[in-house]
Structures are given as structure tokens and as C-alpha cells.
Amino acid sequence: MKKIWLSVCTLSLLTCFSCSKDGEINLGQGLKEIPIFYLESPTNASFVPTVDKIKLSYDGGQLTRITGGFTFMPMVDGFRMLFTDQVYWNVAVNGNQVTLEKKSVDKSVTFSDKHELRYQGNKIVERKIFEKTNTPIIYTYEYNGDLLKEEQLYKDGQFLSRRTFYYNAVGNLDSLVVSHNTYTHKSVEIFTDYDKKPNKIKGIMVLEELLPRALSRNNYLKKTIISISESGERTFGGERTWGAQLF
């Protein structure tokens, strides 16, 4: 399953993860379920109506399995990308390394998807995404204190894109700017209408789809996208809203 679309919208990144008392990385922070509306879904993805959440499983307090994700599924009109509970991720923690391997409940279906996450202290500094080839997509991360400042995307040793994150005074994500190596226009995502409730998934970024929502203290209810040309011309690119009752 292709993941490049996650870098420009957005199964990446991050503020800090909390750590357990024995020093292991606490990836899920004890949450058992994450509703799908927290996810940054890929373009043209659909949701199976009966599947409305990711489920997290633990062993000894450490995250070991994530059930639910996006994948291409055969339909009468061809293949479509769906969110389904028929796929899951096995999660393994080894020191400062975390490995995720994608599996299917249907044993006749196999995936080559694997993520390798590397930490320095309690922050992710690199994510490698392996798909059908041995050449990974690589994300690197830079921080300003505990706040994620920048995410860079590389493929085959080539720099492809950068996401720069900006925050308001209370630590909520104000905007992010996406710039690319191959063309000059930029995309800006603006986050507004925050509620006062704590963000349940803050700091939980083991999956790329949990960005950018996992970066804020509270829950944004509106996202506006603007495209800016090299000459500075601004074009409205779309808007999405969420009901306050969801959070």
C-alpha cells in the first residue's frame, strides 16, 4: 500500500512519546480504541460502516498489536482503498527501535509493508517505510523542545518534501506548510475552532495516519487548505469540519 500521500496530507511526525517506568517506549499510552475520525485518511479512501475504530492490544503494558487500517480491497468495480479490521499491525519494541509489520486476518493475503521507527530519548527521529521494494521511504524529524518542528521525506536518497509545523501559545497546532523539491508552490493547512477538551491521542503517533491531530493539546474542529503559488497567489483548496460531540 502506497504511503507517499500521507506526507502531503497526511499506517508517521511527532511530539514526544511517554515512557514506561522500566524505560520502554509506551506507544499506545494505554488506550484500547481510537475512533476513525481521529485519522488523517488518504484521498478517495472509504470506510466499512461496521468498522469505526482502531483497536490496540497490549502485553505487560506494552503495545503489541494494532487492529484496523487502510488497504486496497477487491470490489466488483475493481480495487478500492478501504478502512477495515481485516488487517492489523504486529508491533515489536527493541531498545530504541520499534518495528511494525502489516498482516491480514485472511492467511491467503500477505503484505510486504513494514515500518521501522528509531528514537533518541523519547522522540522519534526517523521512520522507514518498506513496501514492495527494499528501498524505503524515509521520514526524518526535528524538534523545538517537545514540539515537532519539521518532517522531511526522502526516497532513493532524494529529498521529496518537507512539512513545517507552527503552534499557538497554548501548544495547539496552528498550521503546517508543505513544500516540495520538484515544484515551487506550497500548501498550507490551517487548524482552527479548537475545543477545550484534552486530546486523547496527543503524543500517540505510532501510525502515520494519526498525524497531525496527535500534535495538539486540544481538538481542532476545522481544517482549511490553501495553495500558494510562487508569485504569492493564494487559492482555496478545501475545508473540513468535525462536530464537537465527536470528542
C-alpha positions, 0 to 999 in steps of 0.5 A: 500500500502506497504511503507517499500521500500521507506526507502531503496530507497526511499506517508517521511526525511527532511530539514526544512519546511517554515512557514506561517506568522500566524505560520502554517506549509506551506507544499506545499510552494505554488506550484500547480504541481510537475512533476513525475520525481521529485519522488523517485518511488518504484521498478517495479512501472509504470506510466499512460502516461496521468498522469505526475504530482502531483497536490496540492490544497490549502485553505487560503494558506494552503495545503489541498489536494494532487492529484496523487500517487502510488497504486496497480491497477487491470490489466488483468495480475493481480495487478500492482503498478501504478502512477495515479490521481485516488487517492489523499491525504486529508491533515489536519494541527493541531498545530504541527501535520499534518495528511494525509489520502489516498482516491480514486476518485472511492467511491467503493475503500477505503484505510486504509493508513494514515500518521501522521507527528509531528514537533518541530519548523519547522522540522519534527521529526517523521512520522507514517505510518498506513496501514492495521494494527494499528501498524505503521511504524515509521520514526524518524529524526535528524538534523545538523542545517537545514540539515537532518542528519539521518532517522531511521525506526522502526516497532513493536518497532524494529529498521529496518534501518537507512539512513545517509545523507552527503552534499557538501559545497554548501548544495547539497546532496552528498550521503546517506548510508543505513544500516540495523539491520538484515544484515551487508552490506550497500548501498550507493547512490551517487548524482552527475552532479548537475545543477545550477538551484534552486530546486523547491521542496527543503524543500517540503517533505510532501510525502515520495516519494519526498525524497531525491531530496527535500534535495538539493539546486540544481538538481542532474542529476545522481544517482549511487548505490553501495553495500558494503559488510562487508569485504569492497567489493564494487559492482555496483548496478545501475545508473540513469540519468535525462536530464537537460531540465527536470528542 
